[in-house]
Amino acid sequence: MSWFQEDEKLARRISPLWSTMRFCEPGCACREDARFVESIEIRARFGKPGPINPMASNVRHPYEGIHWETVDQYVANLHCHTMMSDGRAMPDEMIECYVDAGYDVLALTDHDSYHKTREGEPEIEPTSEPTWPWSDWLDTTPSRTWSQEGMETAARYDDLGNGVLAIRGNEIKPSPELVSLFNDCGYLNAERAREERLEFIAARDGLSFWAHPMDYLPGGRWDDHFDDSFERGVEVYAEHLASFQHNCGVEMQAKDPAMALKLYEELLEKLGPAEDVVLFANDDAHRAGLDDDVMFNLIFAPELTAPAIYEALQAGRMLVGERSDPLPRIHEISVDESREVIRVDAEGYDSISWVCDGETVMTGPRYEYGSVEGATIRFELRTAGSTLYSQAFRAQ
């Protein structure tokens, strides 16, 4: 048996422990065990997060590790702003907005570097800290918190709606901006390189993704600086996604989902099947009150806890896209390799289209990947007036 097979076998046995141990309090004896578990998983996964032994099957996908009989689906927004930066609502107003809309997971990601005061609004002094903890603006305290090396990373408020997981986060400048999650990364001045921001987040075991890349692609801010802003964007994002395992993916927003999908597919092609890229979707709201075309993440996780949501986000165990009411219910996403079929078992939707290398090649809940050539496969699930996009299935 090779060293990889031995490590893989061990990682399968102890992997469930790691997600819990890594959020223990400082000084906990099991943290040494957690570091050992991490080293085994890193070797078994060839240094990149995702399902254990990703090369074992003909189709690699982030839904492989989900136990559908015990999983639930959670509505999440991971990018929005309050009056603590350039938003138009106080933190408590923004929280109330999402709670009333039925969200389960929320990150307030203020730039924390400036505040634009308008007539009739209170003067607020900019800070260098994320908008945290929520209890500074709410008449309630969390029922549970999670910490990493003494730094609070998340909190659960059971008395908000049906229970809400608050994630400590921030949008980090300078451009292109990063959304930082599960850590205390504050404003880093314009002289600091992208690598410094990513290293800061990685050192705190946080997660990050690239915010609104459409702002820099054709029609955006890079047009005046580069002959081909799209090619430049692919190069910049691919370089950092490949170099930093805590840098997970790119964001889709309502203003140009087609451009975000094009970027996502180009990144998958450039990085190859051994690298993971996660597609996120958020509304980047700057005021209380959600638009009709609000974007969100539908996360699949066994429970509403920081370890479970962290792991799901890092692996890409979610659908993303436009919010609809009611939401479709996903019962299972599976791959039958003996029949070369990917199947979506869901209810509350109108249609499913399968997209291979940017082209729709099949419709319905089944995709027979043996009959169509192409390295990247994903599906689009449509309801009345909205679309949810899957993460990519990668043919080996």
FITOR-994983 format. One record per atom (N, C-alpha, C): residue in one letter; x, y, z. Coordinates in pm, whole numbers, padded with zeros to 5 digits, always signed. Atoms other than C-alpha are relative to their C-alpha. Layout:
N
AXYZ/...
! end
This chain:
396
M+00085-00120+00000/M+00000+00000+00000/M+00088+00125+00000/S-00083-00120+00012/S+00143+00342-00101/S-00026+00093+00118/W+00018-00098-00108/W+00193+00633+00142/W-00129+00077-00021/F+00123-00074+00024/F-00096+00812-00030/F-00122-00081+00042/Q+00114+00085-00037/Q-00334+00517+00014/Q-00013-00011+00151/E+00004+00007-00146/E-00237+00488+00380/E-00054+00129+00059/D+00046-00128-00051/D-00286+00860+00442/D-00147+00023-00032/E+00139-00018+00039/E-00614+00860+00251/E-00092-00080+00092/K+00081+00085-00087/K-00747+00570+00458/K-00012+00061+00138/L+00003-00062-00132/L-00650+00746+00781/L-00082+00127-00001/A+00074-00125+00008/A-00792+01078+00664/A-00150-00024-00002/R+00144+00032+00003/R-01129+00918+00590/R-00052-00029+00140/R+00042+00039-00134/R-01140+00785+00947/R-00008+00119+00093/I-00010-00106-00100/I-01042+01103+01128/I-00046+00136-00050/S+00039-00129+00053/S-01160+01379+00895/S-00114+00066+00075/P+00109-00067-00071/P-01490+01439+01083/P+00044+00070+00129/L-00047-00061-00124/L-01290+01522+01396/L+00062+00136-00024/W-00077-00122+00026/W-01088+01796+01229/W-00088+00125+00001/S+00085-00119+00009/S-01377+02034+01158/S-00042+00048+00138/T+00037-00039-00136/T-01469+02031+01527/T+00121+00050+00078/M-00118-00034-00079/M-01116+02042+01673/M+00058+00135-00038/R-00064-00122+00045/R-01004+02336+01461/R-00068+00125+00057/F+00068-00113-00060/F-01259+02561+01634/F+00006-00003+00153/C-00011+00007-00145/C-01158+02465+01990/C+00062+00127+00056/E-00059-00114-00067/E-01054+02724+02244/E+00151-00015+00010/P-00145+00009-00018/P-00684+02812+02283/P+00034-00081+00124/G-00044+00080-00113/G-00499+02572+02509/G-00063-00137+00008/C+00066+00131-00002/C-00729+02280+02437/C+00100-00106-00046/A-00100+00104+00029/A-00524+01959+02433/A-00018-00061-00138/C+00023+00067+00128/C-00686+01835+02115/C+00051+00081-00118/R-00048-00080+00112/R-00539+02119+01908/R+00123-00062-00064/E-00114+00069+00058/E-00216+01921+01868/E-00047-00113-00092/D+00056+00104+00085/D-00426+01633+01736/D-00056+00060-00128/A+00058-00065+00118/A-00601+01878+01503/A+00107+00032-00102/R-00107-00030+00094/R-00270+01985+01354/R+00048-00127-00071/F-00038+00127+00061/F-00183+01619+01295/F-00102-00040-00106/V+00106+00034+00094/V-00520+01559+01130/V+00012+00085-00125/E-00011-00089+00115/E-00469+01863+00909/E+00114-00044-00092/S-00114+00040+00082/S-00127+01741+00794/S-00033-00125-00082/I+00039+00121+00072/I-00274+01402+00700/I-00095+00037-00114/E+00096-00036+00102/E-00563+01563+00513/E+00067+00075-00115/I-00068-00075+00104/I-00335+01801+00327/I+00072-00095-00095/R-00070+00097+00085/R-00124+01508+00203/R-00098-00081-00082/A+00098+00083+00071/A-00430+01300+00113/A-00071+00078-00109/R+00071-00081+00098/R-00581+01593-00075/R+00095+00074-00095/F-00098-00067+00085/F-00261+01701-00249/F-00001+00151+00022/G-00018-00139-00035/G-00269+02034-00067/G-00116+00092-00030/K+00112-00086+00035/K-00609+02163-00177/K-00126-00052+00066/P+00121+00049-00067/P-00941+02149+00017/P-00098-00059-00100/G+00099+00064+00085/G-01222+01937-00117/G-00027-00140+00049/P+00031+00136-00043/P-01356+01582-00098/P+00127-00084+00011/I-00112+00091-00013/I-01115+01316+00026/I+00013-00085-00126/N-00030+00081+00117/N-00947+01125-00260/N-00077+00047-00124/P+00080-00053+00110/P-01084+01351-00535/P+00027-00067-00134/M-00031+00059+00129/M-00912+01156-00813/M-00050-00143-00013/A+00040+00140+00000/A-01076+00823-00726/A-00114-00028-00097/S+00114+00022+00086/S-01381+00874-00949/S+00023+00067-00134/N-00010-00061+00132/N-01432+00969-01313/N-00055+00142-00003/V+00057-00134-00009/V-01631+01278-01213/V+00024+00053+00141/R-00029-00063-00128/R-01509+01504-00935/R-00098+00114+00024/H+00099-00105-00027/H-01765+01728-00764/H-00010+00024+00150/P+00002-00033-00142/P-01816+01906-00431/P-00114-00062+00078/Y+00114+00058-00070/Y-02144+01728-00349/Y+00026-00145+00041/E-00032+00141-00024/E-01970+01392-00317/E-00001-00035+00149/G-00013+00032-00142/G-01913+01415+00060/G-00125+00025+00082/I+00122-00036-00073/I-02272+01507+00152/I-00079-00125+00036/H+00092+00106-00044/H-02484+01266+00358/H-00142+00056-00008/W+00125-00068+00030/W-02817+01366+00210/W-00113-00036+00097/E+00107+00038-00093/E-03026+01176+00465/E+00001+00084+00126/T-00009-00081-00123/T-02904+01408+00742/T+00026+00148-00027/V-00037-00138+00031/V-02820+01732+00558/V-00123+00090-00004/D+00105-00102+00014/D-03025+02052+00565/D+00052+00106-00096/Q-00044-00108+00088/Q-03016+02354+00333/Q-00023+00134+00068/Y-00001-00126-00072/Y-02936+02702+00464/Y+00018+00116-00098/V-00004-00119+00084/V-02992+03041+00302/V+00104+00097+00056/A-00112-00080-00049/A-02682+03263+00322/A+00029+00119-00090/N-00060-00113+00070/N-02559+03607+00225/N+00132+00032+00070/L-00135-00012-00055/L-02185+03661+00272/L+00066+00132-00037/H-00060-00126+00045/H-02138+04016+00142/H-00106+00110+00004/C+00089-00116-00007/C-02324+04330+00252/C+00064+00106+00089/H-00063-00114-00066/H-02252+04671+00403/H-00101+00077+00085/T+00081-00081-00089/T-02384+04891+00681/T+00056+00142+00005/M-00047-00137-00015/M-02339+05253+00785/M+00138+00007+00065/M-00136+00001-00053/M-02013+05145+00946/M+00103+00015-00113/S-00087-00033+00114/S-01868+05182+00593/S-00081+00087-00095/D+00073-00082+00096/D-02058+05297+00283/D-00144-00044-00017/G+00140+00041+00004/G-02395+05134+00357/G-00091+00110+00049/R+00097-00102-00037/R-02714+05325+00427/R-00090-00046+00115/A+00079+00050-00113/A-02844+05121+00724/A+00095-00035+00114/M-00079+00041-00115/M-02718+05061+01075/M+00006-00153+00007/P-00013+00146-00005/P-02600+04706+01155/P-00127-00071+00047/D+00121+00067-00049/D-02915+04620+01352/D-00111+00000-00105/E+00101-00006+00106/E-03135+04733+01061/E+00030-00102-00110/M-00037+00095+00105/M-02941+04522+00812/M-00023-00143+00049/I+00024+00134-00056/I-02952+04217+01039/I-00148-00032+00000/E+00145+00021-00004/E-03326+04258+01090/E-00056-00027-00139/C+00046+00018+00137/C-03375+04282+00712/C+00019-00145-00045/Y-00028+00137+00044/Y-03212+03944+00649/Y-00072-00103+00087/V+00074+00090-00087/V-03371+03777+00950/V-00145-00010-00046/D+00139-00002+00045/D-03716+03885+00830/D-00018-00071-00134/A+00007+00066+00131/A-03634+03746+00484/A+00031-00149+00009/G-00018+00143-00018/G-03560+03402+00632/G+00141-00051-00019/Y-00139+00044+00016/Y-03181+03394+00608/Y+00048-00073+00125/D-00057+00079-00109/D-02988+03144+00820/D+00145+00038+00031/V-00142-00033-00014/V-02630+03268+00765/V+00022+00139-00057/L-00023-00137+00044/L-02510+03627+00737/L+00137+00049+00045/A-00126-00069-00033/A-02179+03814+00724/A-00015+00147-00036/L-00008-00144+00025/L-02164+04193+00759/L+00144+00030-00040/T-00136-00014+00053/T-01863+04278+00542/T+00030+00145-00034/D-00030-00141+00022/D-01804+04649+00587/D+00145+00018-00039/H-00138-00030+00041/H-01498+04796+00422/H+00083+00043+00120/D-00058-00048-00125/D-01421+04943+00768/D+00112+00103-00020/S-00104-00098+00024/S-01197+05200+00604/S-00053+00140-00023/Y+00056-00133+00021/Y-01435+05486+00540/Y-00150-00002+00027/H+00145-00014-00017/H-01786+05617+00599/H-00045+00125-00073/K+00053-00114+00074/K-01979+05842+00364/K-00127+00050+00068/T+00114-00055-00070/T-02210+06060+00568/T-00086+00083-00096/R+00094-00079+00078/R-02520+06197+00398/R-00090+00080+00093/E+00083-00089-00081/E-02762+06462+00518/E-00102-00079+00081/G+00093+00068-00089/G-02962+06342+00816/G+00053-00128+00061/E-00057+00123-00054/E-02732+06049+00890/E+00098+00033+00113/P-00093-00025-00111/P-02524+06016+01208/P+00145-00004-00046/E-00144+00004+00026/E-02152+06089+01200/E+00057-00125+00067/I-00059+00123-00052/I-01964+05762+01244/I+00148-00001-00032/E-00144+00002+00018/E-01590+05737+01292/E+00042-00134-00060/P-00047+00127+00057/P-01431+05478+01061/P+00093-00073+00096/T-00086+00082-00085/T-01257+05192+01237/T+00086-00092-00087/S-00082+00098+00072/S-00997+04934+01139/S-00043-00142+00033/E+00049+00131-00042/E-01208+04646+01272/E-00126-00037-00076/P+00129+00043+00057/P-01487+04436+01120/P-00116+00042+00090/T+00120-00035-00076/T-01844+04514+01227/T-00036-00120+00087/W+00008+00118-00087/W-01832+04273+01520/W+00029+00041+00143/P+00107+00101+00009/P-01975+04152+01753/P-00136+00065-00024/W+00134-00051+00024/W-02339+04190+01655/W-00066+00051+00126/S+00064-00038-00126/S-02437+04219+02018/S+00026+00146+00037/D-00021-00144-00023/D-02293+04575+02014/D-00115+00082-00053/W+00112-00073+00060/W-02598+04674+01808/W-00135-00065+00027/L+00125+00072-00025/L-02859+04419+01919/L-00029-00007+00149/D+00041+00018-00140/D-03057+04378+02241/D-00001-00149+00034/T-00009+00142-00028/T-02950+04016+02259/T+00145-00043-00006/T-00135+00055+00003/T-02642+03803+02303/T-00003-00137-00066/P+00000+00130+00068/P-02534+03492+02112/P-00016-00117+00097/S+00014+00121-00081/S-02629+03150+02242/S+00126-00085-00006/R-00125+00076+00013/R-02295+03014+02121/R+00097+00079-00087/T-00102-00064+00082/T-01968+03149+01984/T+00110-00102-00033/W-00113+00083+00039/W-01669+02995+01806/W+00123+00090-00011/S-00124-00078+00001/S-01309+03109+01833/S+00113-00079-00062/Q-00120+00059+00057/Q-00977+03044+01665/Q+00120+00075+00059/E-00116-00062-00066/E-00661+03113+01871/E-00040+00126+00076/G+00046-00111-00081/G-00859+03342+02100/G-00076+00108-00075/M+00070-00097+00084/M-01020+03533+01810/M-00140-00056-00032/E+00136+00043+00029/E-01399+03509+01783/E-00025+00006-00150/T+00018+00010+00145/T-01491+03396+01432/T-00146-00008-00043/A+00141+00017+00035/A-01864+03323+01442/A-00082-00009+00127/A+00091+00008-00114/A-02167+03332+01670/A-00138-00040-00049/R+00136+00040+00035/R-02512+03178+01668/R-00098+00071+00092/Y+00106-00071-00073/Y-02817+03382+01769/Y-00129-00078-00018/D+00118+00085+00011/D-03098+03138+01839/D-00131+00076+00009/D+00125-00077-00014/D-03351+03410+01919/D-00023+00095-00118/L+00025-00076+00123/L-03318+03573+01576/L-00061-00094-00104/G+00068+00086+00096/G-03570+03417+01338/G-00002-00144+00048/N-00009+00141-00037/N-03524+03040+01337/N+00141-00038+00044/G-00140+00020-00033/G-03164+03084+01444/G+00088+00049-00113/V-00087-00058+00103/V-02893+03276+01257/V+00145-00018+00041/L-00145+00007-00021/L-02521+03204+01224/L+00062+00128-00053/A-00072-00122+00037/A-02325+03530+01224/A+00146-00035-00025/I-00139+00026+00035/I-01988+03513+01050/I+00076+00133+00004/R-00084-00118-00003/R-01717+03765+01128/R+00067+00017-00136/G-00052-00017+00134/G-01616+03916+00796/G+00028+00144-00035/N-00040-00132+00044/N-01498+04212+00596/N+00024-00002-00150/E-00045-00015+00139/E-01448+04337+00242/E+00129+00080+00003/I-00134-00055-00014/I-01079+04412+00207/I+00043+00070-00128/K-00060-00076+00108/K-00940+04683-00016/K+00152-00009+00014/P+00036-00066+00126/P-00744+04781-00226/P-00046-00100-00105/S+00056+00084+00106/S-00881+04650-00554/S+00106-00092-00060/P+00136+00053-00006/P-00954+04387-00660/P-00032-00047+00142/E+00035+00023-00139/E-01142+04347-00333/E-00020-00148+00030/L+00022+00133-00055/L-01156+04032-00123/L-00109+00005+00105/V+00088+00020-00115/V-01438+03917+00101/V+00068-00100+00093/S-00068+00081-00101/S-01281+03777+00418/S-00102-00050+00100/L+00097+00062-00090/L-01473+03536+00645/L+00071-00077+00110/F-00048+00080-00114/F-01420+03368+00984/F+00134+00051+00055/N-00121-00054-00059/N-01141+03604+01094/N-00015+00150+00020/D+00008-00141-00038/D-01063+03958+01211/D+00080+00092-00092/C-00078-00082+00093/C-00881+04089+00904/C-00067+00136-00017/G+00051-00135+00015/G-00925+04467+00901/G+00056+00066-00123/Y-00043-00073+00118/Y-00836+04736+00656/Y+00152-00007-00014/L-00142+00000+00033/L-00497+04692+00489/L+00023+00107-00105/N-00012-00118+00086/N-00369+05006+00323/N+00042-00037-00142/A-00018+00024+00144/A-00321+05043-00051/A+00140-00043-00036/E-00137+00038+00031/E+00052+04985-00031/E+00022-00151+00016/R-00018+00143-00024/R+00002+04625+00074/R-00043-00082-00122/A+00028+00083+00117/A+00010+04362-00199/A-00113-00096+00029/R+00107+00099-00015/R-00267+04111-00263/R+00047-00117+00085/E-00052+00115-00072/E-00043+03838-00127/E-00001+00023+00151/E+00001-00029-00144/E-00020+04013+00213/E-00139-00017+00059/R+00137+00018-00048/R-00396+04021+00245/R-00034-00148+00013/L+00031+00142-00002/L-00426+03654+00158/L+00079-00074+00108/E-00081+00062-00106/E-00143+03557+00392/E-00057+00032+00137/F+00062-00041-00127/F-00310+03752+00675/F-00120-00089+00030/I+00121+00081-00018/I-00638+03563+00623/I+00037-00146+00024/A-00040+00139-00015/A-00466+03226+00587/A+00060-00027+00137/A-00062+00018-00131/A-00268+03277+00908/A-00103-00011+00111/R+00108+00007-00098/R-00599+03314+01092/R-00101-00109-00035/D+00084+00112+00043/D-00749+03010+00916/D-00138+00047-00044/G+00125-00049+00055/G-01016+03225+00754/G-00023-00051-00141/L+00030+00028+00140/L-01175+03192+00412/L-00013+00132-00074/S+00020-00121+00079/S-01189+03442+00128/S-00044-00036-00141/F+00030+00012+00142/F-01329+03490-00220/F+00007+00140-00060/W-00016-00127+00069/W-01294+03763-00482/W-00136+00064-00021/A+00127-00072+00006/A-01570+04023-00463/A-00022+00063-00138/H+00047-00061+00126/H-01764+04145-00770/H+00109+00013-00107/P-00103-00008+00105/P-01500+04054-01032/P-00051+00069-00127/M+00056-00066+00118/M-01739+04194-01295/M+00040+00147-00006/D-00041-00141-00002/D-01624+04542-01184/D+00132+00022-00071/Y-00133-00014+00059/Y-01284+04471-01339/Y+00012-00065-00137/L-00001+00068+00129/L-01371+04261-01644/L-00052+00095-00107/P+00043-00093+00105/P-01485+04408-01982/P-00118+00088+00042/G+00098-00098-00045/G-01683+04725-01914/G+00029+00053+00138/G-00034-00040-00136/G-01515+04766-01576/G+00127+00083+00008/R-00108-00095-00029/R-01223+04948-01418/R+00132-00036-00066/W-00128+00039+00059/W-00943+04747-01583/W+00006+00029-00150/D+00000-00027+00144/D-01047+04845-01937/D+00100+00107-00038/D-00091-00111+00031/D-00837+05163-01917/D+00146-00038+00020/H-00138+00036-00034/H-00528+04974-01803/H+00054-00119-00079/F-00045+00120+00069/F-00518+04651-02003/F-00073-00016-00132/D+00061+00021+00131/D-00581+04561-02367/D-00113-00102+00008/D+00102+00104-00016/D-00779+04253-02260/D-00026-00017+00149/S+00025+00003-00144/S-00930+04304-01914/S-00050-00136+00045/F+00047+00132-00040/F-01096+03961-01916/F+00117-00095+00017/E-00118+00086-00009/E-00770+03781-01985/E+00082+00036+00124/R-00073-00044-00119/R-00604+03991-01716/R-00067-00051+00127/G+00072+00049-00116/G-00876+03898-01468/G+00021-00147+00023/V-00023+00145-00013/V-00838+03527-01539/V+00138-00026+00056/E-00137+00019-00048/E-00462+03554-01482/E+00013+00033+00147/V-00013-00045-00140/V-00490+03747-01154/V-00070-00096+00094/Y+00076+00085-00091/Y-00762+03534-00998/Y+00054-00142+00002/A-00051+00138+00005/A-00619+03200-01116/A+00130-00012+00079/E-00127+00005-00072/E-00275+03281-00977/E-00020-00012+00151/H+00019-00001-00144/H-00406+03347-00628/H-00086-00115+00049/L+00079+00117-00037/L-00667+03071-00622/L+00088-00124+00007/A-00089+00116+00000/A-00392+02821-00703/A+00101+00006+00113/S-00107-00016-00098/S-00148+02964-00448/S-00047-00003+00145/F+00049-00012-00137/F-00371+03008-00141/F-00123-00088+00018/Q+00111+00093-00015/Q-00594+02722-00028/Q-00118+00061+00074/H+00111-00067-00067/H-00801+02957+00190/H-00074+00097-00092/N+00065-00084+00100/N-00884+03165-00119/N-00080-00093-00091/C+00083+00109+00052/C-01180+02963-00246/C-00056+00024-00139/G+00069-00015+00126/G-01342+03127-00546/G-00033+00143-00034/V+00042-00131+00051/V-01519+03417-00715/V-00150+00017+00022/E+00138-00035-00034/E-01849+03594-00664/E-00081+00036-00124/M+00099-00041+00099/M-02154+03627-00887/M-00093+00103+00064/Q+00099-00096-00046/Q-02381+03928-00855/Q-00106+00020-00107/A+00115-00009+00089/A-02712+04023-01015/A+00029+00082-00125/K-00018-00091+00113/K-02569+04289-01248/K+00057-00067-00125/D-00053+00067+00118/D-02390+04043-01477/D+00034-00146+00031/P-00029+00141-00032/P-02428+03673-01388/P+00067-00074-00116/A-00060+00069+00114/A-02331+03568-01743/A+00151+00020-00002/M-00143-00027-00004/M-01991+03735-01709/M+00067-00079+00112/A-00054+00076-00112/A-01937+03570-01369/A+00013-00148-00037/L-00006+00140+00042/L-02018+03228-01517/L+00111-00023-00101/K-00108+00012+00098/K-01781+03288-01807/K+00135+00000+00071/L-00125-00004-00077/L-01503+03381-01562/L+00021-00131+00075/Y-00007+00125-00076/Y-01580+03077-01346/Y+00047-00115-00089/E-00036+00109+00089/E-01557+02840-01643/E+00141+00016-00055/E-00137-00023+00047/E-01237+03002-01772/E+00101-00035+00109/L-00090+00034-00111/L-01078+02965-01428/L+00011-00151+00016/L-00003+00147-00009/L-01175+02597-01415/L+00089-00059-00110/E-00080+00051+00112/E-01019+02541-01757/E+00147+00031+00020/K-00139-00040-00015/K-00702+02733-01677/K+00069-00077+00113/L-00060+00065-00116/L-00643+02569-01338/L+00002-00152-00013/G+00000+00143+00020/G-00732+02218-01451/G-00078-00075+00107/P+00088+00077-00090/P-00922+01937-01275/P+00056-00023+00140/A-00058+00024-00133/A-00679+01914-00981/A-00023+00117+00095/E+00023-00118-00084/E-00773+02264-00853/E-00149+00028+00012/D+00140-00033-00025/D-01104+02365-00697/D-00023+00151-00011/V+00045-00139+00002/V-01284+02692-00767/V-00146-00002+00041/V+00138-00005-00050/V-01603+02775-00576/V-00068+00126-00054/L+00081-00113+00045/L-01874+02997-00722/L-00092+00044+00114/F+00085-00059-00104/F-02040+03226-00465/F-00099+00096-00067/A+00094-00100+00049/A-02341+03456-00510/A-00052+00081+00119/N+00044-00088-00110/N-02426+03757-00290/N-00059+00127-00058/D+00066-00119+00052/D-02626+04077-00315/D+00080+00129+00019/D-00081-00120-00024/D-02358+04322-00188/D-00090+00117+00038/A+00099-00102-00035/A-02646+04516-00030/A+00065+00113+00078/H-00046-00119-00072/H-02581+04871+00092/H-00115+00070+00072/R+00115-00056-00070/R-02928+04935+00235/R-00091-00113+00045/A+00098+00098-00046/A-03201+04752+00424/A-00113-00008-00103/G+00102+00019+00101/G-03462+04604+00193/G+00059-00071-00119/L-00062+00083+00103/L-03386+04327-00057/L-00070+00018-00134/D+00053-00015+00135/D-03428+04365-00433/D-00062-00131-00047/D+00065+00119+00054/D-03634+04123-00641/D+00101-00100-00055/D-00100+00088+00060/D-03321+03984-00809/D+00116-00028+00094/V-00104+00022-00099/V-03129+03933-00486/V+00069-00135-00022/M-00079+00121+00018/M-02848+03677-00511/M+00035-00059+00136/F-00026+00065-00128/F-02774+03420-00241/F+00067-00135-00021/N-00060+00133-00001/N-02606+03090-00150/N-00093-00096+00073/L+00080+00104-00064/L-02804+02775-00071/L+00096-00110+00043/I-00107+00085-00052/I-02565+02581+00152/I-00056-00132+00052/F+00037+00132-00049/F-02589+02207+00223/F+00095-00037+00114/A-00082+00031-00117/A-02467+02127+00575/A-00083-00079+00100/P+00075+00082-00096/P-02560+01886+00855/P-00059+00079+00115/E+00051-00080-00111/E-02615+02164+01111/E+00044+00144-00017/L-00031-00143+00008/L-02608+02540+01159/L+00104+00035+00106/T-00112-00029-00088/T-02268+02563+01326/T+00114+00054-00084/A-00114-00056+00073/A-01946+02742+01234/A+00083-00108-00070/P-00078+00102+00071/P-01750+02420+01159/P-00071-00056-00123/A+00074+00059+00112/A-02025+02279+00937/A-00011+00096-00117/I+00014-00098+00107/I-02079+02600+00739/I+00136+00032-00061/Y-00136-00023+00050/Y-01704+02666+00709/Y+00039-00109-00099/E-00038+00113+00086/E-01646+02319+00564/E-00080+00000-00130/A+00084-00001+00120/A-01941+02351+00323/A+00044+00111-00096/L-00044-00111+00086/L-01822+02690+00194/L+00134-00031-00065/Q-00133+00029+00053/Q-01464+02576+00152/Q-00007-00105-00111/A+00013+00107+00099/A-01570+02266-00042/A-00093+00035-00115/G+00095-00035+00104/G-01842+02442-00245/G-00127-00082+00003/R+00122+00081-00011/R-02134+02235-00113/R-00123+00090+00006/M+00113-00093+00006/M-02404+02472-00230/M-00040+00024-00145/L+00044-00060+00125/L-02607+02609-00517/L-00002+00150+00023/V+00000-00145-00013/V-02593+02982-00588/V-00086+00060-00109/G+00078-00066+00103/G-02807+03229-00775/G-00104+00093+00055/E+00106-00095-00034/E-03128+03428-00757/E-00097-00062+00099/R+00090+00046-00105/R-03356+03401-00456/R-00142-00010-00054/S+00142+00017+00034/S-03707+03268-00511/S-00077-00039+00124/D+00084+00034-00113/D-03998+03213-00276/D-00126-00069-00052/P-00083+00080-00090/P-04061+02935-00203/P+00125-00053-00070/L-00123+00057+00053/L-03718+02782-00245/L-00023-00144-00045/P+00005+00143+00033/P-03676+02451-00426/P+00066-00082+00111/R-00060+00090-00098/R-03590+02156-00205/R+00086-00103-00072/I-00093+00094+00062/I-03284+01955-00304/I+00011-00122+00091/H-00007+00123-00079/H-03304+01594-00185/H+00134-00072-00018/E-00128+00067+00023/E-02988+01461-00348/E+00057+00042-00135/I-00075-00017+00125/I-02724+01533-00612/I+00100-00115-00003/S-00080+00123-00003/S-02553+01209-00711/S+00059-00032-00136/V-00064+00048+00122/V-02324+01049-00967/V-00001-00152+00003/D-00002+00144+00017/D-02380+00692-01084/D+00103-00031-00109/E-00107+00020+00097/E-02051+00600-01247/E-00020-00124-00086/S+00023+00121+00079/S-02163+00257-01358/S-00088+00031-00121/R+00087-00039+00110/R-02430+00423-01576/R+00043+00132-00064/E-00049-00129+00047/E-02234+00746-01632/E-00112+00103-00002/V+00114-00090-00013/V-02525+00952-01505/V+00016+00087+00124/I+00014-00091-00114/I-02548+01261-01283/I-00149+00028+00016/R+00144-00015-00024/R-02889+01296-01120/R-00025+00106+00108/V+00046-00097-00098/V-03063+01580-00936/V-00140-00039+00045/D+00131+00033-00057/D-03348+01476-00706/D-00046+00121+00079/A+00046-00125-00061/A-03540+01793-00618/A-00148+00018-00024/E+00140-00036+00021/E-03886+01941-00589/E-00014+00152+00009/G+00024-00143-00005/G-04033+02288-00632/G+00075+00078-00106/Y-00068-00070+00108/Y-03859+02372-00960/Y-00075-00023-00130/D+00065+00012+00130/D-03966+02416-01323/D+00081-00082-00100/S-00082+00070+00099/S-03672+02287-01526/S+00145-00005+00045/I-00144+00011-00023/I-03307+02179-01519/I+00069-00008-00136/S-00082+00004+00120/S-03056+02251-01795/S+00143-00036+00037/W-00138+00041-00022/W-02711+02093-01820/W+00090+00074-00097/V-00090-00084+00079/V-02427+02313-01941/V+00138-00064+00000/C-00131+00063+00018/C-02106+02163-02078/C+00089+00095-00080/D-00092-00093+00065/D-01816+02397-02161/D-00074+00120-00059/G+00070-00122+00038/G-02055+02692-02181/G-00122-00018-00087/E+00114+00025+00088/E-02321+02526-02398/E-00100-00093+00067/T+00105+00089-00051/T-02656+02374-02295/T-00006-00124-00089/V-00008+00124+00078/V-02638+02009-02399/V-00110-00099+00035/M+00102+00096-00040/M-02923+01837-02215/M-00094+00070+00098/T+00094-00050-00098/T-03235+01909-02008/T-00060-00116+00078/G+00058+00102-00085/G-03409+01722-01729/G+00086-00030+00121/P-00072+00025-00124/P-03299+01585-01392/P+00120-00093-00013/R-00112+00092+00022/R-03048+01337-01545/R+00092+00055-00108/Y-00098-00035+00102/Y-02728+01407-01733/Y+00087-00121-00028/E-00079+00117+00040/E-02564+01123-01925/E+00134+00050-00053/Y-00125-00064+00038/Y-02208+01245-01925/Y+00084-00087-00093/G-00074+00084+00093/G-02082+00947-02125/G-00030+00031-00145/S+00041-00025+00138/S-02267+01071-02434/S+00044+00135-00052/V-00041-00135+00040/V-02123+01423-02439/V+00144+00022+00041/E-00139-00029-00032/E-01757+01520-02458/E+00009+00138+00065/G-00019-00128-00066/G-01641+01798-02230/G+00048-00019+00141/A-00065+00020-00129/A-01439+01847-01915/A-00076+00062+00116/T+00069-00071-00107/T-01668+02080-01719/T-00150-00008-00021/I+00144+00020+00008/I-02033+02007-01646/I-00063+00071+00119/R+00076-00058-00111/R-02282+02205-01434/R-00147+00004-00041/F+00142-00010+00034/F-02658+02240-01410/F-00058+00133+00049/E+00075-00120-00037/E-02897+02535-01389/E-00143-00041+00029/L+00133+00038-00046/L-03216+02478-01191/L-00088+00125+00003/R+00084-00119+00015/R-03496+02719-01279/R-00133-00016+00070/T+00135-00013-00055/T-03803+02823-01088/T-00063+00122-00065/A+00067-00116+00058/A-04052+03097-01169/A+00080+00127+00026/G-00070-00127-00010/G-03835+03401-01235/G+00138-00006+00063/S-00133+00007-00062/S-03508+03271-01085/S+00075-00123-00050/T-00087+00111+00040/T-03214+03042-01156/T+00102-00027+00109/L-00106+00042-00091/L-02985+02845-00926/L+00105-00074-00082/Y-00112+00058+00074/Y-02641+02742-01053/Y+00076-00096+00090/S-00079+00096-00076/S-02452+02434-00942/S+00147+00034-00009/Q-00144+00000+00017/Q-02082+02408-00880/Q+00034-00098-00112/A-00039+00079+00117/A-01885+02233-01150/A+00024-00146+00034/F-00040+00140+00000/F-01859+01859-01208/F+00116-00010-00097/R-00121+00002+00083/R-01512+01786-01344/R+00027-00142-00049/A-00032+00131+00058/A-01461+01493-01581/A+00150-00020+00002/Q-00144+00028-00008/Q-01123+01328-01524/Q+00051-00047-00136/
! end
